[in-house]
Amino acid sequence: MTPHPAARVRPAEQADLAAIRLLIETAFGTRFDPAEPEHIWSLFPVELALVAEAGGRVVGHSQAGPMTVTVPGGELPAIGISGVAVAAPHRRRGLLRALYLEQHRQFAADGIPLAVLTASEGGIYGRFGYGPAARENRIRLDRRFARFLPAAPDPGGVYQVAVPEAEPEIRRIYDRWRRVTPGAQERPDAAWALRFLDPARLRNGGGDLFAFLHPDGYALYRHHGDQSIEVKELRALTPEANAALWRALCGRDLSHDLDAALPGDDPLPHLLEDPRQVRTIAGYDTLWLRIMDIPAALTARRYDADLETVVAVDDPFLDAGGTFALRIRDGSAECAPTAAEPELSMGLDVLGAIYLGAHPARAFAAAGRLRGAPEPLRALERAFAWPRDAVLGWGF
Ligand SMILES: CC(C)(COP(=O)(O)OP(=O)(O)OC[C@H]1O[C@@H](n2cnc3c(N)ncnc32)[C@H](O)[C@@H]1OP(=O)(O)O)[C@@H](O)C(=O)NCCC(=O)NCCS
């Protein structure tokens, strides 16, 4: 890669906002609704953004905003990265790497334990110590053929409510849900404002949002043409709320397909006489996670099984890895650097990928990316598994 000859990385300023906006719009081929930037800059304050400048122009940008992310049995402060773009004529000359180096050194200096992002492409962020920590499946269900099993819960309790009227309750339900769902983030007012602003560029040609409300869950959905419904967001705190909301969605006569994104452990297929009616169209990563402070992250979450091991973690990006003694008893971990010989070794990206329980350790072991004898590997897998799949709370 030929290094960029003329670019320099510097903190962003208010005066850069128009250029940053053009850079992001051009990189993603989209136009912001006039009301969007105000909310975006509120979530990702310009003081925390960096730009790369060349020839007096902004040619690269990365922004960051504080978040709180749920981890198994707890929550941690995190930093979320967004709006990452390098202008096409300046790509593959190290500008993203230069922006990230500067940014992550600052996160480390600030003592932030987790950094998170969502990735436009899967091949970019592993080299920076990020692992895919939450996944979802895009499914399609033709509601005309969705017959619920006789024993499937049918608790009712769902009402069709105008979105503005439902909003306060939706926000309360989301907050209860995110506290028990690994990967989900606290959702600031500006993030809610973006959801309900619902700009045309994010509708994919679809119509307005509608809402179903249950005391323990909600669904936000929209129509695409005459026959398709996109479930934009469905959050349920209980299996009963989940079943009731899906029954309401499946009761939408005059439509055929219901499209939704579900975590791997979603019960929907098992509520139906024919589980195959829930067709998986795609499966993909959502939240990517880099552990900035290994002892802080590993002691913040709860575990499902005991473990006593020594683990070596390699971080080629910032050299923030090391060898750690990890002792888990009754769900709580102690973790400290050690000079002992490691039993297990992995890249920081792999630790990020298994941290919320979304991937079994054996998958990375089989790929040669998590090394160790079979018994410590099995013990690691048992300890890191969690009974609720990780879910990205809101996209950023
Ligand atoms: C993705 C993007 C920011 C990369 O910027 P860049 O300045 O070209 O990246 P760099 O030259 O600093 O590359 C850094 C490393 O990432 C790799 N890389 C960059 N883009 C990549 C891609 N799309 N896929 C795989 N690897 C990629 C480079 O090969 C390089 O590897 P190395 O340092 O280990 O040798 C830029 O291509 C872009 O703006 N794309 C469109 C918008 C986008 O997708 N933004 C990301 C949003 S999550």
The ligand as a Gaussian input file, in Angstrom:
#p B3LYP/6-31G(d) Opt

LIG

0 1
 C      -13.696000       1.320000       4.310000
 C      -12.857000       2.569000       4.134000
 C      -13.160000       3.537000       5.270000
 C      -11.377000       2.159000       4.155000
 O      -10.572000       3.331000       4.153000
 P       -9.051000       3.303000       3.579000
 O       -8.410000       4.593000       3.935000
 O       -9.073000       2.881000       2.169000
 O       -8.419000       2.130000       4.459000
 P       -6.848000       1.935000       4.747000
 O       -6.076000       2.207000       3.493000
 O       -6.447000       2.694000       5.947000
 O       -6.838000       0.394000       5.045000
 C       -6.614000      -0.112000       6.356000
 C       -6.571000      -1.604000       6.271000
 O       -7.886000      -2.091000       6.008000
 C       -7.893000      -2.836000       4.788000
 N       -9.141000      -2.500000       4.109000
 C       -9.596000      -1.276000       3.794000
 N      -10.794000      -1.373000       3.214000
 C      -11.104000      -2.667000       3.160000
 C      -12.222000      -3.383000       2.661000
 N      -13.258000      -2.755000       2.099000
 N      -12.215000      -4.724000       2.788000
 C      -11.170000      -5.363000       3.351000
 N      -10.070000      -4.730000       3.839000
 C      -10.047000      -3.387000       3.742000
 C       -6.681000      -2.377000       4.014000
 O       -6.252000      -3.372000       3.131000
 C       -5.703000      -2.114000       5.137000
 O       -5.129000      -3.318000       5.574000
 P       -3.703000      -3.361000       6.333000
 O       -3.497000      -2.005000       6.993000
 O       -3.864000      -4.438000       7.329000
 O       -2.725000      -3.635000       5.269000
 C      -13.150000       3.251000       2.765000
 O      -12.916000       2.303000       1.732000
 C      -14.580000       3.777000       2.630000
 O      -14.838000       4.930000       2.960000
 N      -15.505000       2.930000       2.129000
 C      -16.901000       3.336000       1.909000
 C      -17.628000       3.646000       3.210000
 C      -17.492000       2.521000       4.221000
 O      -17.683000       1.355000       3.911000
 N      -17.158000       2.916000       5.470000
 C      -17.018000       1.990000       6.575000
 C      -18.251000       2.048000       7.377000
 S      -18.286000       0.811000       8.631000

